[in-house]
Amino acid sequence: MLPSKILADQAFTTRENRKLCKELGITLGAKPLRRPPKNAPPADKKDIGQRSEVEGKCGTLKTRYGWERIMPRLPETGMASIAVAAFAMNLAKRTLALLSLLALRPPFLQDERVPFP
């Protein structure tokens, strides 16, 4: 099952990847390789916003959950490590949301200078 659209970073939009996406019928949400024509429509802001959200989460995983320290030797190990880091991020977010609903402050947020959601 393939996605109908991919929002890729410019580094991953090579000619080979563009050709592969076209062959598979996948829309690639990226800038064209050539210079855009003068009467070109503006970029789809929804796609840009979604890609920015994904990039932001990747940045959070790198800085807060140690994603930059993942150096696996096998692709399967790398995918598993990334999945575990994403799971940890989602678990922490849900736990803080639950604690805020219960109006409890976890021990690591006892300092009054730390804002509590």
FIKOLZA-1660 file (N, C-alpha, C; in steps of 0.1 Angstrom, whole numbers, plus 5000, padded with zeros to 4 digits):
% residues 117
   i   px   py   pz ch aa at
   1 5008 4988 5000  A  M  N
   1 5000 5000 5000  A  M CA
   1 5009 5012 5000  A  M  C
   2 5008 5020 4989  A  L  N
   2 5017 5032 4988  A  L CA
   2 5009 5044 4991  A  L  C
   3 5015 5055 4996  A  P  N
   3 5008 5067 4998  A  P CA
   3 5005 5074 4985  A  P  C
   4 4995 5083 4985  A  S  N
   4 4992 5090 4973  A  S CA
   4 5000 5103 4971  A  S  C
   5 5006 5107 4982  A  K  N
   5 5014 5120 4982  A  K CA
   5 5025 5119 4992  A  K  C
   6 5037 5124 4988  A  I  N
   6 5048 5124 4997  A  I CA
   6 5053 5139 4998  A  I  C
   7 5055 5143 5011  A  L  N
   7 5060 5156 5013  A  L CA
   7 5075 5155 5017  A  L  C
   8 5084 5156 5008  A  A  N
   8 5098 5153 5010  A  A CA
   8 5106 5166 5011  A  A  C
   9 5117 5165 5018  A  D  N
   9 5127 5176 5019  A  D CA
   9 5134 5177 5005  A  D  C
  10 5139 5188 5002  A  Q  N
  10 5146 5190 4989  A  Q CA
  10 5157 5181 4987  A  Q  C
  11 5164 5177 4998  A  A  N
  11 5175 5168 4996  A  A CA
  11 5171 5154 4990  A  A  C
  12 5159 5150 4992  A  F  N
  12 5154 5137 4988  A  F CA
  12 5147 5138 4975  A  F  C
  13 5146 5149 4968  A  T  N
  13 5138 5151 4956  A  T CA
  13 5148 5150 4944  A  T  C
  14 5156 5140 4943  A  T  N
  14 5165 5138 4932  A  T CA
  14 5157 5134 4919  A  T  C
  15 5164 5134 4908  A  R  N
  15 5157 5130 4896  A  R CA
  15 5152 5116 4896  A  R  C
  16 5161 5107 4902  A  E  N
  16 5157 5093 4904  A  E CA
  16 5144 5092 4912  A  E  C
  17 5144 5098 4923  A  N  N
  17 5132 5097 4932  A  N CA
  17 5120 5103 4926  A  N  C
  18 5121 5114 4918  A  R  N
  18 5110 5120 4911  A  R CA
  18 5105 5110 4901  A  R  C
  19 5114 5104 4893  A  K  N
  19 5110 5094 4883  A  K CA
  19 5103 5082 4889  A  K  C
  20 5108 5077 4900  A  L  N
  20 5102 5066 4907  A  L CA
  20 5088 5070 4912  A  L  C
  21 5086 5081 4918  A  C  N
  21 5073 5086 4922  A  C CA
  21 5063 5087 4911  A  C  C
  22 5068 5092 4900  A  K  N
  22 5059 5094 4888  A  K CA
  22 5055 5080 4883  A  K  C
  23 5064 5070 4882  A  E  N
  23 5061 5057 4878  A  E CA
  23 5051 5050 4887  A  E  C
  24 5052 5052 4900  A  L  N
  24 5043 5046 4909  A  L CA
  24 5030 5054 4911  A  L  C
  25 5029 5065 4905  A  G  N
  25 5016 5073 4906  A  G CA
  25 5015 5081 4919  A  G  C
  26 5027 5085 4925  A  I  N
  26 5027 5092 4938  A  I CA
  26 5030 5107 4935  A  I  C
  27 5022 5115 4941  A  T  N
  27 5024 5130 4939  A  T CA
  27 5035 5134 4949  A  T  C
  28 5045 5141 4944  A  L  N
  28 5056 5145 4952  A  L CA
  28 5055 5160 4955  A  L  C
  29 5053 5163 4967  A  G  N
  29 5051 5177 4971  A  G CA
  29 5065 5184 4973  A  G  C
  30 5071 5189 4962  A  A  N
  30 5084 5195 4963  A  A CA
  30 5085 5205 4952  A  A  C
  31 5095 5214 4954  A  K  N
  31 5098 5224 4944  A  K CA
  31 5102 5217 4931  A  K  C
  32 5099 5223 4919  A  P  N
  32 5104 5218 4907  A  P CA
  32 5119 5220 4905  A  P  C
  33 5125 5211 4898  A  L  N
  33 5140 5213 4896  A  L CA
  33 5143 5225 4887  A  L  C
  34 5135 5228 4878  A  R  N
  34 5138 5239 4869  A  R CA
  34 5133 5252 4875  A  R  C
  35 5136 5263 4868  A  R  N
  35 5132 5276 4873  A  R CA
  35 5117 5277 4870  A  R  C
  36 5109 5282 4880  A  P  N
  36 5094 5282 4878  A  P CA
  36 5091 5293 4867  A  P  C
  37 5080 5291 4860  A  P  N
  37 5076 5301 4850  A  P CA
  37 5070 5313 4857  A  P  C
  38 5070 5324 4850  A  K  N
  38 5065 5337 4856  A  K CA
  38 5051 5336 4861  A  K  C
  39 5042 5329 4854  A  N  N
  39 5028 5329 4858  A  N CA
  39 5025 5316 4866  A  N  C
  40 5035 5311 4873  A  A  N
  40 5033 5298 4881  A  A CA
  40 5024 5301 4893  A  A  C
  41 5015 5292 4896  A  P  N
  41 5007 5294 4908  A  P CA
  41 5016 5293 4921  A  P  C
  42 5012 5300 4932  A  P  N
  42 5020 5299 4944  A  P CA
  42 5020 5285 4950  A  P  C
  43 5030 5282 4958  A  A  N
  43 5031 5269 4964  A  A CA
  43 5019 5266 4973  A  A  C
  44 5015 5254 4973  A  D  N
  44 5004 5250 4982  A  D CA
  44 5008 5251 4996  A  D  C
  45 5002 5261 5003  A  K  N
  45 5006 5265 5017  A  K CA
  45 5002 5253 5027  A  K  C
  46 4992 5245 5023  A  K  N
  46 4988 5234 5032  A  K CA
  46 5000 5224 5032  A  K  C
  47 5005 5221 5020  A  D  N
  47 5017 5211 5020  A  D CA
  47 5029 5217 5027  A  D  C
  48 5031 5229 5026  A  I  N
  48 5043 5236 5033  A  I CA
  48 5041 5235 5048  A  I  C
  49 5029 5237 5052  A  G  N
  49 5026 5237 5067  A  G CA
  49 5027 5223 5072  A  G  C
  50 5022 5213 5065  A  Q  N
  50 5023 5199 5069  A  Q CA
  50 5038 5195 5070  A  Q  C
  51 5046 5199 5060  A  R  N
  51 5060 5195 5060  A  R CA
  51 5067 5202 5071  A  R  C
  52 5063 5214 5074  A  S  N
  52 5070 5221 5085  A  S CA
  52 5067 5214 5099  A  S  C
  53 5054 5209 5100  A  E  N
  53 5051 5202 5112  A  E CA
  53 5059 5189 5114  A  E  C
  54 5061 5182 5103  A  V  N
  54 5069 5170 5103  A  V CA
  54 5083 5173 5107  A  V  C
  55 5089 5184 5100  A  E  N
  55 5103 5188 5103  A  E CA
  55 5104 5192 5118  A  E  C
  56 5094 5198 5123  A  G  N
  56 5095 5202 5137  A  G CA
  56 5095 5191 5147  A  G  C
  57 5087 5181 5144  A  K  N
  57 5087 5168 5152  A  K CA
  57 5101 5161 5151  A  K  C
  58 5106 5161 5139  A  C  N
  58 5120 5155 5137  A  C CA
  58 5130 5162 5145  A  C  C
  59 5129 5175 5146  A  G  N
  59 5138 5183 5154  A  G CA
  59 5137 5180 5168  A  G  C
  60 5125 5179 5173  A  T  N
  60 5122 5176 5187  A  T CA
  60 5128 5162 5190  A  T  C
  61 5126 5152 5181  A  L  N
  61 5132 5139 5184  A  L CA
  61 5147 5140 5184  A  L  C
  62 5153 5148 5176  A  K  N
  62 5168 5149 5176  A  K CA
  62 5173 5155 5189  A  K  C
  63 5167 5166 5193  A  T  N
  63 5172 5173 5205  A  T CA
  63 5168 5168 5218  A  T  C
  64 5156 5163 5219  A  R  N
  64 5151 5159 5232  A  R CA
  64 5151 5144 5235  A  R  C
  65 5150 5136 5224  A  Y  N
  65 5150 5122 5226  A  Y CA
  65 5161 5114 5220  A  Y  C
  66 5172 5121 5217  A  G  N
  66 5185 5114 5213  A  G CA
  66 5185 5108 5199  A  G  C
  67 5176 5113 5190  A  W  N
  67 5175 5107 5177  A  W CA
  67 5188 5108 5169  A  W  C
  68 5196 5119 5172  A  E  N
  68 5209 5121 5164  A  E CA
  68 5219 5111 5168  A  E  C
  69 5217 5104 5179  A  R  N
  69 5227 5094 5184  A  R CA
  69 5224 5080 5178  A  R  C
  70 5214 5078 5170  A  I  N
  70 5211 5065 5165  A  I CA
  70 5220 5063 5153  A  I  C
  71 5228 5052 5154  A  M  N
  71 5238 5049 5144  A  M CA
  71 5237 5034 5141  A  M  C
  72 5226 5029 5136  A  P  N
  72 5225 5014 5133  A  P CA
  72 5233 5010 5121  A  P  C
  73 5236 4997 5121  A  R  N
  73 5243 4991 5110  A  R CA
  73 5233 4986 5099  A  R  C
  74 5221 4982 5103  A  L  N
  74 5211 4976 5094  A  L CA
  74 5199 4986 5093  A  L  C
  75 5193 4987 5081  A  P  N
  75 5182 4995 5079  A  P CA
  75 5170 4992 5088  A  P  C
  76 5168 4979 5091  A  E  N
  76 5157 4974 5100  A  E CA
  76 5159 4979 5114  A  E  C
  77 5172 4979 5118  A  T  N
  77 5175 4984 5132  A  T CA
  77 5172 4999 5133  A  T  C
  78 5176 5006 5122  A  G  N
  78 5174 5020 5122  A  G CA
  78 5159 5024 5123  A  G  C
  79 5151 5017 5115  A  M  N
  79 5137 5020 5115  A  M CA
  79 5131 5016 5129  A  M  C
  80 5135 5006 5135  A  A  N
  80 5130 5002 5149  A  A CA
  80 5134 5013 5159  A  A  C
  81 5147 5018 5158  A  S  N
  81 5151 5028 5167  A  S CA
  81 5143 5041 5166  A  S  C
  82 5140 5045 5153  A  I  N
  82 5132 5057 5151  A  I CA
  82 5118 5055 5156  A  I  C
  83 5113 5043 5154  A  A  N
  83 5099 5040 5159  A  A CA
  83 5099 5041 5174  A  A  C
  84 5109 5036 5181  A  V  N
  84 5109 5036 5196  A  V CA
  84 5111 5051 5201  A  V  C
  85 5119 5059 5194  A  A  N
  85 5120 5073 5198  A  A CA
  85 5107 5080 5196  A  A  C
  86 5100 5078 5185  A  A  N
  86 5087 5084 5182  A  A CA
  86 5077 5080 5193  A  A  C
  87 5077 5067 5196  A  F  N
  87 5068 5062 5207  A  F CA
  87 5071 5068 5220  A  F  C
  88 5084 5070 5223  A  A  N
  88 5087 5077 5236  A  A CA
  88 5082 5091 5236  A  A  C
  89 5084 5098 5225  A  M  N
  89 5079 5112 5225  A  M CA
  89 5064 5113 5226  A  M  C
  90 5056 5104 5220  A  N  N
  90 5042 5104 5221  A  N CA
  90 5037 5100 5235  A  N  C
  91 5044 5090 5241  A  L  N
  91 5041 5086 5254  A  L CA
  91 5043 5097 5264  A  L  C
  92 5054 5104 5263  A  A  N
  92 5057 5115 5272  A  A CA
  92 5046 5126 5271  A  A  C
  93 5042 5129 5258  A  K  N
  93 5032 5139 5256  A  K CA
  93 5019 5135 5262  A  K  C
  94 5015 5123 5260  A  R  N
  94 5002 5118 5265  A  R CA
  94 5002 5117 5281  A  R  C
  95 5014 5114 5286  A  T  N
  95 5015 5113 5301  A  T CA
  95 5013 5127 5307  A  T  C
  96 5020 5137 5301  A  L  N
  96 5019 5150 5307  A  L CA
  96 5005 5155 5305  A  L  C
  97 4998 5152 5294  A  A  N
  97 4984 5156 5292  A  A CA
  97 4975 5150 5303  A  A  C
  98 4977 5137 5306  A  L  N
  98 4969 5130 5316  A  L CA
  98 4972 5136 5330  A  L  C
  99 4984 5139 5333  A  L  N
  99 4987 5145 5346  A  L CA
  99 4981 5158 5347  A  L  C
 100 4981 5166 5336  A  S  N
 100 4975 5179 5337  A  S CA
 100 4960 5179 5339  A  S  C
 101 4954 5168 5333  A  L  N
 101 4940 5166 5336  A  L CA
 101 4937 5163 5350  A  L  C
 102 4946 5155 5356  A  L  N
 102 4944 5151 5370  A  L CA
 102 4949 5161 5380  A  L  C
 103 4955 5172 5374  A  A  N
 103 4960 5183 5382  A  A CA
 103 4971 5179 5391  A  A  C
 104 4979 5170 5386  A  L  N
 104 4991 5165 5394  A  L CA
 104 5004 5170 5388  A  L  C
 105 5013 5173 5396  A  R  N
 105 5026 5178 5391  A  R CA
 105 5036 5166 5393  A  R  C
 106 5042 5161 5382  A  P  N
 106 5052 5151 5383  A  P CA
 106 5064 5156 5391  A  P  C
 107 5072 5147 5397  A  P  N
 107 5083 5152 5405  A  P CA
 107 5093 5160 5397  A  P  C
 108 5095 5158 5384  A  F  N
 108 5105 5165 5377  A  F CA
 108 5100 5179 5373  A  F  C
 109 5087 5182 5376  A  L  N
 109 5081 5196 5373  A  L CA
 109 5078 5203 5386  A  L  C
 110 5084 5199 5397  A  Q  N
 110 5081 5205 5410  A  Q CA
 110 5086 5219 5411  A  Q  C
 111 5097 5222 5403  A  D  N
 111 5102 5236 5403  A  D CA
 111 5092 5245 5398  A  D  C
 112 5089 5256 5405  A  E  N
 112 5079 5265 5400  A  E CA
 112 5083 5273 5388  A  E  C
 113 5095 5274 5385  A  R  N
 113 5100 5281 5373  A  R CA
 113 5096 5273 5360  A  R  C
 114 5094 5260 5361  A  V  N
 114 5091 5252 5349  A  V CA
 114 5076 5254 5346  A  V  C
 115 5072 5259 5334  A  P  N
 115 5057 5260 5331  A  P CA
 115 5051 5246 5330  A  P  C
 116 5039 5245 5335  A  F  N
 116 5032 5232 5334  A  F CA
 116 5020 5234 5325  A  F  C
 117 5018 5225 5316  A  P  N
 117 5007 5227 5306  A  P CA
 117 4993 5226 5313  A  P  C
% end
